[in-house]
Each structure stands twice: as structure tokens, then as C-alpha cells.
Amino acid sequence: MCIHYTISIALSLAGVILGVLIGSGLVFALTTNTQHWRFALWVVSVCVFHLMEFLSTTYGHPEKANWNDFLFQHSRAFSLAMRVAVVEYCVESFLFPNLKPKLLFLSILGLIAVIFGQCLRSLAMYTLGVSFTHLVADRKEPEHVLGTRGVYAYSRHPSYLGWFWWAIGTQMLIANPICLLGYIYAATVFFVDRIPPEEESLLEFFGDQFAEYRAKVPIGFPLDLAIKYIAKYEIPTDSDLDSKAGASISNDQSTRARKKGQ
């Protein structure tokens, strides 16, 4: 009981701290006369990301709420990427103070990408509810269902697509040209490695239901292109499935005809 109470206090405190940082960052961004409104909004975007990860995950599993749901310790690569972004921003702001103000259009596009990506990811997590976890499942649980409604009607991996654009958008927002290229490369490689094996597992879990869904619904730009041309992962189309079904029917009919002839 004492441990559970302590965990609840820690989770609540983390939420309060994130809320304070979000509010303070917005106030600073809206009132400052310096170019550092970009960095303030970057802090806000990172805090919102961690807060929404917790809220969206515990929405489906409130009884399993824990510190890891915030994704504060997502991975060493993620933590390193955040630190490198801060270093690049500080170094460029000091050595080239006129660089970032000239990239206002890039920052605006980045803000749009951050908002789009965050909304898409959070909606995906809320849509799946109890079926969503941060870990890739290696077996089908009774509560697992194939998400095909809501945002899943337009992208079969909206949480991944949302995170991709959120991550890229954060570097556009603070006008970090070096990290922008690095984030694009790292995020693309990550999903090229992750999505094909995950889809093979989904095919095992849901069979023809997922095969038909995969043939109709894309992942979304640019992950479809990356997986197709980098991973060489071909997605069957509706015509492919129809041809396969037709061949199965023909083979079945041929088998029955042979048996009848015998």
C-alpha cells in the first residue's frame, strides 16, 4: 500500500512538473522579444509528448500506470538525440546569431509538423485503447483487436507516422539543419527495421483480416516509400489478393473435379 501510494505521488509530481514547464514555455514564447521563442516551443513540444505518452497509455491500462509510461527513458539513442539537438541550437545561436531568424519559414513548418504529428500519435493511441502498448507484442492477447477505424482508416501505423513527423518537426521548429538531416536518417532507419517484422506478426495474429487491411490502407508519406525502396518490402494490393483468392478457388475446384473423376 505504501509503495503504491509513493508511486502515485511520483507520477502526479511528474505530471505537475511537465504542466508547469508547458505553461512557462508558452508564456515565454508568446512574450519574449528574442529569437529563443523557438527553443521555448521546443521545450513545450517535448513536455507535451511525454505527458501525452503517459495519458494515452494509461487510458487503456489505468491499473498498470508506471513511470515508464512517460517514456522519459525511451532509449539511449532518443536521449542522445535530445541532447545533441540542444547542443546544436546553443552553438549555432552563439556562433551564428543571424542564422535562425532567417529560417522563420522552416520554424513555422516545423511547428505545424509537431502539432500534426503529436495529434496523430495521440489519436492513434486513444483509438486502440487497451490494445496499445509501447512494446511490440510477440503473441496475441485476448484483448488485442486490429485497429481499422478512426485514424487507422487512413494509416495502418498512425502512431509511428505521427512520431516521425513530430521528431522531424522539432528540429525544423528550432531550425537545426544538422540535426534535421540526422533525425530524418535515424527515424527512417528505425521504422524501416521495425515495421516489416511487426507487420509479419500482425499477419500471424489476424491472418486474412490484416492482409486485406494492409492491401487497402497505406502507412503514410514518407514511410511507405522508405519501406518499399530501402527495405524492399512489397505490400500486396487488392488485385494481388483477388488473384490469390481466385487461384485458391481454382485449385480447390480442380481438386474436387479430380476426386469426382476418380
Beta strands, then each sheet from edge to edge (+ up, - down):
end
